[in-house]
Structures are given as C-alpha cells and as structure tokens.
Amino acid sequence: MSEITEMTEPDLMASPSRFLNRELSWLKFNERVLEEADNKTHPLLERLRFLSISGNNLDEFFMVRYAGLREQVRAGIQRRSQEGMTPLQQVSAIEQTVEKLMDDQQAAWKTLREEMSVHNIEVLGISELKKSDLTWLKSHFEEHIFPILTPQAVDPAHPFPFIPNLGFAVAFQLVPEEEGGEGMVGLVPMPAFSPRFIRLPDRKGGGLRFVRLESVIAHFEPMLFPAFKSTGHSVFRIVRDSDIEIEDEAEDLIAEFEILLRQRRRGRIVRIHIDQDGPESLRNFIVREIGAEPRDVMEQGGLLGLKDLSDLIVKDKPELLFPPFEARFPERIREMGGDCFEAIRAKDILVHHPYESFDVVVQFIKQAARDPDVVAIKQTLYRTSLNSPIVSALIEAAEAGKTVTALVEIKARFDEETNLRLARDLERAGVQVVYGFIDYKTHAKVSLVVRREADGLKTYTHFGTGNYHPFTAKIYTDLALFTADPAFGRDAGRLFNYITAYKEPPAKGPDLEKIVMSPFAMEDYLIEQIEKEAAAAKEGGPSGIWAKMNSLVDGDVIDALYRASQAGVPIRLVIRGICCLRPGVPGLSETIQVKSLIGRYLEHSRIVCFANGEALPSRKAKIYMSSADWMDRNLKRRVEALVPIEVPTVHRQVLNQIMVANLNDDMQSWDMDADGEYHRVLEPGSKAGFSAHQYFMDNPSLSGRGSALVVSEPPRLAPKKRASK
C-alpha cells in the first residue's frame, strides 16, 4: 500500500499522491487486455486476438504518449504531472513497466503457439519444412514476393535507407562468394502490403500451416544478393513519433494536415525492436546507422510486431472463434414497416450496440436521403469506415438536392487520411463540409434531420456515445438515442451552428435547453451534480453516483468525487481503461469502488447516474449519456455533448438494465485497489458468475420497444470477493 494510506485526512486532498499516473494506469489496462489471452474460457483464436490487440495498443502508446514525454525530456521540461512526476520520471517508469509487459506478451505467444499446434494450426520455421513445401515456397516467393522486394546495399556509396513508421526490415551481414572482395551489409525492407504470415498448402485433414515473411526473405537471400553469402541476419522494426500538432496560425487546415501526414512517416524514432539472436556487430551497425538513441533500442526474443498475429485468425476454424452473434433490429421500427421517423415520433428509441444492429443508424440516414419531405441533414463524422454507408447516404442526399452539412473531424488520430478522403468525396457531391476548429476536436456524435410535415418543420435527432462506424459498432458497446423532441433538435442545431459559424470559439458556448456541452459547461455541470449528491449525504438523505466510461483523468472531477466520498456518497465506477482516482483510501475515497470490464466486446459507452434524492436505482435519478470521458481533453479541449435520458422506459433501460448489469458483472470484471492494481473478481471458468455481455446477447426482450426489465438477480452493490492471485 502506498504512503497515501498513512496520511492524515487534512493532508490527503493536498497531496499529489491522491492521483495515479495516467500513463502507468493505461499500461495496467493493456496488461488486463493481455490477461485475456490466457483466459481459457475464450476460444483459442479469440485469445490470439487479445494478444494482437495488446501489441497494437502498445505500438500506439509508444507512437503518441511515450513519444510526447520523450520530446518533453529533450526540451528540458520539468513540469510535473498531477500526481507529481516529471517527464523523465514518467519515461523511466514506463520503460521499467513495459519491459515486463513485453516479456509477458512473448510468453503468451509461446503458450498460444503451442496450443494452436494441438489444434493443427502451426507457425513453422524454415528448417521444419519438407522438401515439397520448400519447392512450393520457392515458386510462391518468385511470383508474389520477389517482384516487390528492393534489396539494398549499405556501404559508403549507398547510405542506410529510410524505414517508415512500423516498418520492418531484414539486415544481412554479407561476404563475397569470391575471395578478395569486401563484405557489406545488405538490407531488405519488408513490403507493407504483403501478408506477414504466408499460408502454406494445407495438410490433409485440415491442418493449417504458416511461415513468417521475414524467415522466407532470409531463406532466399541468395536470390536477393547473388554475389554474396550471408554470415548472419537480423530482423528489426521501427516505431516513430506519430503525434500531429497543428500550428495555431495554420491558414489552410487541410493543406497543413496533408503535410503533417507525410511527415508522420518520418517522425523521430522512439523505439527500435531488434532480434536479439542476430550478430551483435550487425545490431550495433543498424542502431548506429539508423540514428537511434540508446534508450530507443529494445533487443527482443520471440516474435516482433505482435499486432500482425491478427493475420492468423482465419475463418477455417470457426470452432476456435466466438460463436456468431446476430444483432437485433429495433422491433418498433420493424413493426412500423421500417419507417424510422414514424417510430421515433411515437417515442424516443434507445439502441444498445452491438446487441442491436448499427443498421438502424444507417437506415435512419438512408431514409432521410430518399425521403422527399426531408429538406436538410447535418452529421458529425469523427471515425468511420472508408466505404461508409453513412457517407454514401449523405452523398445521395446531396445529389438529390437536399441541404447536407457534414462536420468532418480530420484530427481523429490515425484516421486523418481516411477522413480527408471522405471529405473530398462529400464535397464533390455538393455536401457542405466543415472541419471544425484548430484548437478543439469535435468529438460529439450527432445526426440531425429536418423534415417538412403537416404542422411545419420537424427535427429528428440521433445522439451517440460511439462513432458512425459500421465495423466498430459490432464490437464496441455503445448507446444511440433517437428522439423527435423539439428541444433536443434545437440544441443539436445550435451545436452545429456554433461549429460552422465561428472561426474562433466564443468565450461562452451556445445557450442550450437540454444537452450540456464541452468545452464550456460540461466539467462545471458534472462537478455541480456531484456536489449536490455530497450535500444530500451531509444532510442524511439518500445519495449515490454510478458512472461508466473509458477513462477518468480530470483532476478537478476526481477531487469532487473525493469530496463526495468524504461526505458519505456511495460511488460505483465502471472504468475500462485509465483511472487516476484511488478508490478505497481511508478518509479520502472509502465509499468509492472502481471496476474494469474486459471481455468479448469493448466497453465504450459513457453513462452517468446521479441519485437525485432517492437511493439508486430509482425513477428520480438523473441519467446522462455522452461521447465524453472524464479527461482534461474531453472536458476542456473538445466539443462534446452530455445528453439527458428523460423518457421513463429509456430511463429504466439505461439505469435498471445496462448499468445494473455492468455493476453486477463478475465474469469479466476486475476490481481496482488504492495502489492502482487490479484483481479479477472471479477466476475464469467460475460457474456461479454473471457476464453482462452474455446476458445482453441472451435476452432479446431487453430492447426493441424500449421496455425495461431489471436483470434476473437484484443489484449487488456491496464489494465482491476477489479471486485469489
């Protein structure tokens, strides 16, 4: 236990130790993701998927968060984070934590590879191949790989070539076949669009066999450098700084982004992962020539680039994947012949993805595009697919003569190129494309449809907690609210007009009737509601806060939660990823419990419930959904919307079903302690547990008409017994 538990109560709220470090908390999250690779209740290839996700997560962490801290260290910045660490201290702590995490990843790969072999899925070395396999591989190499390789000599006449971000290369230590010549280093960059794992002809009986691309390149080195022979080779992989910073004075945001995206490929190296089995002299040569700093270098055994393991998740073995799940379509819309507008006019509709299909969102926009009475559509796009059906519908609407506005946020990290391409497609079709602000990201998820009806213009609005992305909607749990409430329509219109009409954000945001908007009011509003619960507790009345989100970082909100806990407010938090709050500290956060839910689906919805004068769950509770986590960036530097849930049936659905199920889950949940450590609530395979994901897949009556049912067992709001380590 940390020193904070030994502090006196007056000191607690003044000590930076009341917070946990954001970066180390994120690494704890990725450890929990990795743990699912060892969860034998998951099918084998799904466990492999968790390992791949863990590898991809770590790449992005180095490309953005770690890279940013390294730049601060180079700049001599000594500013401390809210928990009191300098950038250098954070870098050192990250490196120490990551070393063990990467060892654990390799151990997980070794275990999974052995188990895959039992199921006739093998990743083989060249030495394990039969003569017939080598004959096939030679033909495959000559036809499909050799033409796209560019072997390069590295000598005084040929400088070391550029290796892009996340690029692989195989380096060879070469000596001439004829005596008297000089040796050299040969380099073969691995092509980005070639499969990392080459599938060999299947064995009889359904066995699947793969061989790694880098080992194939090494094997056919004589074809690449015909006058030389290799005395050793080494595989390495580059991770570069990939964050993008926009200059305040940028006059053309699009042109600026196009330049920065090209620069991203050439960002400063933050990590070079290099095969530890290669010749030491060759490793030293690579590190020196590529210009890496000593702390950038990580010698690795095992497999480099674990994110590529997703290539091994093949459909040939359905028994090793999660059973297919068919998302439901909302019943009320189906009963009304697929007419979204008629169904929404009758009553607000809440859609719970992925248990209910994203097709309803697509149908809403498609119907608006084709309805002759619809006169205008406004849409935010933060992340979506390249062939997005939403974008296609907006283009169709514009071509039909409707007024269509698309707010495309090109600052969506790692989706910038996709969004730029979609924006150009939209503009060519006549859509009015807006790119938002330089300083603020537009992260709110809103669609607004204006329709001419008998009694005048009527608005239909969609608010979401997730992106307008048909693929992620199948694996992310999110909420989507459809409403014809005129006040919500007016608020959505004001939000769009605020973004499209102001070059610089005003000091105060637009006046809104129902929703609360960041960066102007959301943080203050959340703190105000937390303080109301604290006041109720001090007066001896019922109080309570339930909240669900991806990350909790904002120090002002955390301090408000601490004060509420000190007043006696029971607080239950479901936080999937980063949590900088310390739960269960005597005198500081005794009434706060934090859990993280990691499973088949990625918990992505943001929900907050305030008791509002009655013990939770109650009809009187104030409930909100949002696209915003409780982080500085969401509350202070993004355009976000906090949307109240008011219709009684929808209110019950969110509070009594979704929140209660998440709080009751113990099959995929981890409890957090005051030191930021996490402990499984139940060991995998426990028969008495409750899984929120499985519950919603098994119970089709939970949604559709919006009728609410309390989960089969009553809310268990007391702390659960932890699984033994």
N, C-alpha and C positions, 0 to 999 in steps of 0.2 A: 504494500500500500504506500502511496506517495506521502510526502510531507504535508500535503494539504489537510489530511485527516487529523493531523495533530495540532492544527491552528485553532486559536480561539475564534469565536464567532465574529467579533468585530473585524478581525484580520481577513476573513475569508473573502469578502467582497472587494477588498483592496488588492488582493494578491493576483498577479498574472497566472499563478498556478491553478486558478479556478477554471482555466481553459485548457483544452488539449490541443496539440499541434495539428493543424489541418492536414498537412502532407502525410504525417505518420498515421493519422486516422484513416486517410484514403488507402494507405498500404495495408492497414488492418482489414479494410473492406476487400481488397484484392486477395488477401490471404483466405478470407471466407469463400470467395469465388473458387479459389484453388482447392479448398477443402471439399467442394462438391465433386471434384474429380476423383475423390476417394470414397464418395458416398455410394455404396453398393446397392442402394435402393433405386438408383438411376440406371437406365440401360447403359451398356458399355460405351457406345459411341456418343451418347449424350455426356458421359463423364469426360470423354475426349474433347467434346465441345467446350466444356467448362475450362479445361486446361488451355485450349486455344484462346478463349476469351481472356483468361488471366494473362496470357502472353501479349495479346493485343492491347489490353489495358495498360500493361507496364510500358509498352512502347510509347503510347500516347502520353503517359505520365512523364517519361523522360523528355519527350519532344516539347512539352509545354511547361509543366510545373517545375521539374528539375532544371530544365534549361533556363527558365526565368530566374531561379535562385542563383544559378551559376553566373549569369550576367550581372546580378546584383553584387556578387562577391568580386567579380572582376572590376566593377565600378567603385569598389571600396565602400559600399553602402553598409552601414552598421545599424540601420533602423530595425528595431525588434518587432516581432510579430506579437499578437495579442497575448500569447502565453509566455512571452519574454525571450524568445530565441532570435539570435542574429541569423542572417542568411547563411553564413559559414557554418554555424552550429546546425542549422537545418540540413544543409548539404551533407555534413558528416553523419548525422543521424540517419538520413535517408540511405546513404551508401552502406552503412552498417546493417540496416534492416533489409535492404534489397539483396545483399549477398546471400543471406539465409533464404529469402523468398525464392531466389533463382535456383538455389540448391534444391529446395523443396519441389520446384517445378520439374527439374530434371529427374528427381526421384519419382515423381508422379508419372512422368513419361515412361520411365523404365518399367514401372508396375503395369501401366496400361498396355504397353507394347507386349509384355508377357501374356497378359490376359487376352489381348487381341489374337495372339498366336493360337491360343486354345480354341478360339472361335474361327480359325482359318483365315485370319487377316494378318498378313506379315509385311513388315518393312525390312527388306533384306539388304545386306551388304553385297558388293560385287563378288566377293570370294565365296558367297553362298549360292551363286547362280550356277545352273547346269550349262553345259555346252550349248544346248538348244536355246536356252534363254539368252546367252551371250550373242548368238547368231541373230536372234530377233532384235535384241537391243542395238546391235551394230546397224542393222537396217533402219531401225527407228531413229537412231541418232543421226544418220546420214540424211534422212529425209526430213525430219521435223526439228532437229536441234542445231546441227552443224551450220545450216544456212543462216541462222540468226545470231550466231556467236561471233564475237570480234576479239580474237586473241591478240594481245598487245605485248610487245617487248618493253621492259623498263630498263633503260640504260641512259647514258649521257645524251644520246640523240633522241630519246623517247621519254619524256617526263611521265611521272606517275599520273594516270588518268583520273578524272573526276568520278567519284562513286556517289550517286544521288542518295537522298534520304531513304532509309530502309533498304538500300541496295546491298546485294550480295556479290561477292567475287571469290574466285579461286586463284590463289597465287602459287606459282611453281618455282622451285629452285632448280634451274636448268644448267646442264653441262653439255657441251657439243659432243656429238657422237664421234666425230673425228678428232684425233689428238691434235693439240696445238692451238685450238680455238679458245675463246674466252667464254666463261659462263655468264649467265644473266638471270634475271627474274622475269618470268612470264606471267601475265595477268589475264584472266578471262572473267569479265563481268557477266553475271548470270542474267539472262533476259527477264524483264519484269513480267511479261505476259505468258511465259512458259510455265506449265504446271511444276510445282516444287517436287511433287511425288509422281513418278512415272509408273503407270499401271502396266504390269507385265501380263502376258496371256494367262487367263485364269486356269487353275488346276482343275482336273476332273473332280466333280463333286462340289464345286462351288467355292473353292479356296481363292481368296483374293490376295495378290502379291504386288508390292510396290517397291521401287528403288528410288533413292533420293537423286535429284538432279545433279547436285554437286559431286556425288560419287561417280556418276556417269561421266561428267566432264573430266574428272581426274583420271578415270579409266581410259578415256580416249585421247589423253594428252598427246600421244604420238601423231595423231591426225591434226592437232592444233599447232604443234611446234615440231614439224617433221625433221628438222636438222638437229634436234636436241633430245636429250632424255632427262626425265625428272629424277632428282635425288630426294625429293620430299615436297609436299604441298601443304597449304594451309587455307582454310576457309574463313572468311571474315564478313562481318555485317556492320553497316554504318547506321547510326541513329543521329539525326541532326535537329537542331533547334528549329521548330516549325511554327512557333507562335507568330502572329501577324499583328503589327502595331500600325495604326493609321495616324498619320500626322494631322494635327488639328487644322492646319491650313490647307489640307487637300482640297483642291477646287473640283476635281473630277474623281468622284469616289470609285467609279468603275475602272477608269484607267489606272488609278492608284492600286487597286486590288489586282489587276492583271499583272502589274509589275511585281507586286509583292508575292504573288503566287509563283511566279517564275523564280524569284529569289529564294522561296521556301526550299526548293530542291537543293539549293546551295548553302543552306544555313550552316552555322558553326557546328562542328561535331560535338555532341555531348556524350556519346558512347560508341566505342568500337568493341564489338563482341568478336573474339577471335578464338579459333580452335586451339585448345591447349596441347593437342597432340602433334602439331606441326613443328618443324625445326625451329629452334629458338632464334637462330640467326635470321630466318625468314620473318618471324614475328617482329623482331626488332626492326628489320628493314621496312616492313609495312607501316609500323607505328611511326617511324621517323619520317618516311616519305609522305604519309597522309597528313602529317602535322597535328597529330593528336597529343593532348596533354597527358601526363602520367595518370591522372585520376580518371581520364576518359576510358582507359583500357581495362577490359574485363576478359581475362582468359577463361574459357568455358569448356567443360567436357560435355558430352552428350550432344543434343540437337540445338542448333542455333535457329532463331526465328520460329518460336513455338506457335505463333498465330497461324502459320501455314498448316498446322495439323487439321484445320477445318477441311482441307482438301481430302482427307481420309474418311470423312463422314459421308459414306456412299449409301445410295438407296437400295443397293443389292441386299442389304441385311436389315430388313425392316424390324426384325425381332430384336435388334440391338439399338433401336430408336424408341423415343416416346411413342405410344400408340397415337395414331392420328386423332385430332380433335376438330370437330366441325363446329365452327362458331354459329351461334343462333342469330337469326334476323329478328328485330323487334316485332312482336306479334301485332301490336296495334297498327303499325304501318302495313303489315301484311293483310290484316283484316280489312283495311280500307283500300284494298286494291293497289297497294304500293304508292299511294298518294301521301308523300311526306307532309305537305302543307296542311292537308285536312287532319292528319293525325296530330300534328303539333298544335293546330288551332284548338283541338279538343282538350289537350292538357300537355304540360311540359313532359318531355321524354328524356330519361337518363339512359345512356348506353354505356355498358361496362365492358370495355375491351380487355382482353381478347375473347372473353366469353361470349360477347355479342359482336357481330361482324362489323368491320370497318366499311363494308359495302353500303351501310346505311348513310354514312357520311358522303360517299361518292354519289349515291343515288340522290341525295339532297341537292348537291351541286348540279348534277346532270339534269335533274328535273327543272331546276331553276334556269339552266341554259336553254332548255327546249320549251319552256312554258311561255306562250306569247304574252301573258299578263305580267311576267317578271320584267321590270324595267332596269334594275341595277343589281350588281353583285359586287361585294367587297370582300377581300380574302387576304389573310396573312399567310405567308409561307416562310417557315423557318428551316425545316428539314423536310424533304420529300424525295421520292424516287425520280430517277432520270426520265422514265416513261410514265410519269404520274398521271393517273386518270383524273385527278383534280385539275391539273394544268390543262389537260385535253378538254375538260368540260368548260373551263374558263375561256379557252381559245374558241370553242364552239359558240359560246355565248357572245363573245365579242364579234365574231363573224356574222352572227345573227342580228347584229345592230344594237345589242344591249350595252349599257354603260358598265364597264367592268374595270375595277381597280384591284391591282394585286400589290400588296406590300411584301416585297421580296427582301429578306434579310440576308445580305451577302456576307455578313460577318459571322455566319454559323460555322464554327470551326470544323475544318476538314470537309465541309460541304460547299465551300465557296465556289469552286469551279462548276459544280452541278447547278448551283443557284444562278450563276452568271449565264449559263447556257439556257436555262429555263426562262430567265428574264428576257433574253433576246427573242426566244420563240414567242413569248407572250406579246412583246412589243410589236413584232412583225404582224401579229394577228389583230392589232389595234387595241390591245389592253393597255390601260394607263398603269405603268409600272412605277412604283415608288420604292426607294431604297432606304428610307428611314434616316436616322441621324448618324453623324460621325462618332459622337461620344457614347451614344446609347444603342444597345441592341434592342430590337423589337422581338420579344420572346413570347408575347401573348398569342394565344391560339384562338382566332375569332373568324367566323364567316357571317356575313350579313347579306340577306336577300330582301330586296324591296319589291313588293308585288302590288299591282293595281287590282283592287277588289271593289265590290259594290259600294262599300261605305268609305272608300278612299284608299290611300296607300297604306299597306300593312307590312310590318317588318317581321322577318323570321331570322332568328339568330342562333348560331352554334358557338358555344364556348367549350374548349377542350383543355385537358391537362397534358395531352401529348401532341405529337406532330401529325401533320397531314401526310402520313407516310404509310402506304398500304402494307409494306413488309413488316416494319417495326410494330404496327398495330396488331400483328399476330403473335407477338412475343412480349410486348410491354403491357402491363396492366394500367389502364388509363380510364378516365371518365370523360364523357361527352354529353353536354346538356343542350337540348334543342328547346327553344321557347319562342312563343309568339307574344310574350309580354311586351307591350309598347315601351315600358320604361327600360327594359333591357335593350331593346332595339335602339332607343335614343342614346343610351350610354355607349353602345357599340359604334354608333355613328359618330359620336363625339370623339371616341378613341381614334377612329380612322381619320377624322378631320384634323385632330390635333397633330397627328404624324404627317399628314400630307400638306398641311397649311403653314407649318412653322419651319423656317430654316434653322433657327436656334430654339431650343426648348424654353418656354416661358418659366418664370420663377415659380409659378404655381400651375398645376395641371388643370385640365378642364373640369368644370363643375359636373359631377355625376350624381345620378339618382340612386343607383343600387350598387354598382360594382365599385371597388376600391382599386386605385391604380398606382403602381410604382412608375417612376422613381419619386413621386411626390408625397403620397399619403400612406402607402401600404405598411411601411415599417411602424410609423406612429400609430396607425389604426390597430395593428396586431398588439403592440405594447399596451395600448389603451384597453383592449379587451382582456389581456392578461391581468392588468391591474384591477379591472372590475371583478375578476374572479378572486383575486387576492383580498379585495375589500370585503367581498361576501364571506370569505373564510374567516377573516378577522372578526366579523360580526356574528360568527357562529352559524351562518347559513350554509346551505349546500353549495358546493363549487366543484369544478373539475375542468380539465383540459385534456382532450385527446387530439393528437396530431399525427399525420403521416406525410413523409416527404423523402426526398433523396438525400438531402444534406442539411445540416444545421451548423452554421458557422458564425453568423452575425452576433457580435459580442453584446450589442445593446439588447437584442431579443433574448439572448441567453441570460443576461443579468435580470431581465424582467421575469423570466421563468424561475430563476433562483429566488427572487423576492417573493414570488407567488408560493413557492415551496416552503419558504420560511414562514409564510402566513398560514400554511396548512393545506394548500390546494393540492389534491391528488392529480398527478400529471402522468399520462401514459403516452409515450412517443414511439412510433414505428419509423425508424430512420435506416434506410437501406445502406447508405454509404457513409459519408463523412459525418462525424458528430464531435464537435468541440466542447460540448457540455459534459460535465462529470456528474453522473447520477449517483444517488445514494450516499452523498457525503454528509455526515452529521453536522447539523447547524447550517447547511448550505442547500442541500438538494435531497433531503431524506425522503420526500414524497414523490420524487421523480423516478420513473422506470423507463429504460430505453431498451428496445429490442431491434434486431435487424432480421429481415426475412429474405432469404436467398433460396431460389428454387427454379422450377421449370420456367416460370415467367419472371421477367424483370419488373419489380415493383416500381412504378413510375408516377402514379397519381399523387397529387398533393391535396390533402384534406385537413381541415382543422375544425374542431368542435369545441365550443365553449358551453358550459353547463347552463349559464344564464338563469340562475335562481333555482334550479332543480338538479338532483343528482343524475349524472349520466348513466344510461341513455334516457333521454326524455323528449317529449314533444316540443318543449320550450327551448331546447338547445339551439344556439346559433351555429350554423354549419356553413362552411365555405369550401369551394374547390378552386384550384389555381394552377397556373403553369409555373409558379414561382416557388423555389426552395427558399429557406430562410438563410440566405447568404448575402454578404455585402453586395455582390454584383447584381443579384436579383432585386434586392430592395432599394439599391441606391443608383445602379447604373444600367438598368434595363426597363423597358416598357413592358409591364406585366399587368394582369388583371386578377383580382380576388373577387370571386363570384358567389353571392349568397344562394343557398339552396332553400327555397321557400315553400314549394308545393308539398303538402303533407305526405303524399305517397313517395315522392322522390326523397324527401327528408328522411323518412323511415328507411328507405332503401340504402341510403348512404350511411346513416348512423347505426341502425339496428342490424344491418346485414354486413356491409362492406367493412366498416370499422370494427364491429364486434368480431367478425371472422378473422381479421388481421390480428387483433389483440389476443384471440384465443389460439391462434396457430402455435403449435409446438413441434410440429414435424420438421419444419424448415426454418426454425427461428433460433436466434442467438441472443442471449441476454448480455448486456454490457455492464461492466463494473466501473468503479470510480477511477481506475487507472487506465481505462480505455481498452481493457482486454475483453474478449468475447467468449462466451461459453455456450455450447449447444444446450438448448432446453431439454431435448430428448436425443438419445443416440439414434442414428439412422436404423430403421427396421423395427423400432418400438411399435408394438401392436395397439397400444392404447392412445396413440396420438391423434391429433386433429390437424389436417392440412387445409389451409384456406384455398390454395389453388385447386386441389382435388374437389373440395366442397362446391366451388362455383362451377366446375366442369360437370359435376354430377347432378346439379339442381337447376334444371331449366326453368323452373317456376319463379326463380328469384327476380327475373327481369321481365322483359317483354312489355306487359301492360304497366309496369312500374309498381305493381303490388309488392308490399314488403312483408317478409317473414323473418322472424328472429331465428338465428341459427339454432340447430337442434339442441344444443346444450346452452345453458344460460351463461352470461358473461362471467368469465373467471378473471376478476380484476386483481386478485392477490398475486404476489410473486410466485412463479412456478419453481419447482425443484429443478436444480440444474443437473445436467448429465455429468457424470464423473469424467475427468480428463484421462 
